[in-house]
Amino acid sequence: MPGEQQAPTLPNELTRVQREAVEDLRRDGIAIVAFDHLFEDEARWNDLREDIEGFARETESQLGELRARATRKAYLARRFYTQTEGDEKPPPWRFAADDRWLRLGLSDEILGIVNAYRGRPTYLIDLDNWYTIPDPTAEERIRSQRWHRDPWDNHIVKVFIYFNDVGEDAGPFEYVRGSAEGGKYGHLWPWVPKGIYPPDDEFEAAIPHEDRLTITGPAGTIILCDTSGFHCGGSARSEPRILSYLTYVSGDSKKPARYRVDLPENGDGFSGAAATALERALKRS
């Protein structure tokens, strides 16, 4: 974790790109890599991008309706975890074992980094596609657009992959390096299981701008981050932000998976770290 003096030895099977990402996470709480550097699989990228672009086109065709009936998160359209009428919890999304987004979250490339950073097996509890709806009239940031620490697990890891070019006006992800426990700013409004949103004015005074990272970048930018550290995003002004999202917790967290997986009778092809990462989704099936 950031600031720890005796970090676990990195597994030998990690690639150079993975090792550098783990080292960045340990130092700063965040790592940024390019999809083609981590995966080296153009066909996979093209397949994922084509699929999420279909979701983006469908979302854009419904923007008027979405804005009219939105309540708490008018700026965010989710593909798999959607809020229902009356703000009730939606039923868990069911993924086939060979779903492209599930396989992305269970890939050796991503899990290798996450598990090496945590120093233990982790569980994939959430995955989704997001379309951030731009709003040039928004006067203030709301909810996760404000600086906060995530709940559920200390050193929870989230992965965001941009599928369009994200500039300043598309609500880029922002992060305070060294803000997870053990880092330079870990003592400020320290992590608690329910998460925390510090007062905006006090936060502005406490943390200098040079340690607040704004992650703009081209399509294919992958952000791996410890979101028990301070972060925010999604305050899009004139351009949308299209991304995939993954969340991993350790056994210290009891948070259940938000999705289920339908396994075929003849086996699923999962093994090792991927099978462990799936355990909480299978318990809900």
C-alpha positions, 0 to 999 in steps of 0.5 A: 500500500502507499507509503509502506516500508516493506511491500511484498515481493512482486510475483515473477510472472508479472510482465514489465508493464504489470510490475511498473503499474504495481510499483506506481500503485504502491507509491502513489495509489494510482497507475496509468497504462495504455490498453495496447501495452498491457494486453497487446491484443488489437482484436480484443480492443476492437471487440470491446470498443465496438460493443461499448459504442453500441451502448453509447449510441443507444444512450445518446438516443435517449438523453432527453428521457434520461434527463427527464426522469433522473434523480440523484445521478442525472449525469451518469448512464449505467449499462448493467447496474441501472437505478429503478423507479423509486430509487430502489436497488435493481436486480443483479445483472446476469453475465454469461461465463464468456461475456467479454466484459466479465472476461476483461475483469477476470483477465490475468493482465488486470488481476495480476496487477490488482492481486500483486498490489493487495498482496492477496486474492481479490474479488470482482464485485462490480463491473459496468459500462458508463456514459457520463452525460455532459451538462454545461449548465451544472453549477456545482459538483454532486455526489461522486463528482466531489472529492471522497474516499470509497467505502467497503474496503480499505485499499479497494481497487477500481479500474477505469478504461476510457473508450473515447478521448477524454479531455478537460470537458469530459469529466476526467477522473481525478486523484490525490496521489499519496492519499490512501492510508500510509501515504502523504495525505492518508491521515487527512479525513482517514478512511472509514468503512462507510466512506467519507466526503470532506468539506469542500473548503477544508479540502481545498485548503489542505491539499495542494494542487500539484498533488491532484492529478487530472487524468485526461487521455486518449481512448485506451487509457487504463486507470488502476487506482486505490479509491480508498484514496481521495478521488472524484470525476464525472463533471462533464461540461461539453463532451461525454466520457465513455468507460468501462469500470471494475471494482475489486475488494479483499476478504476484509470486505463483506460486500457482495457482488452486484452481478451474477454469472451463469456457468455452463454445465460443461465447465467455464474455463476459469482457474486460479485467480479468476475463479477466486475473483468470481466467488461472490458472484457465484454465491448469488447464482 
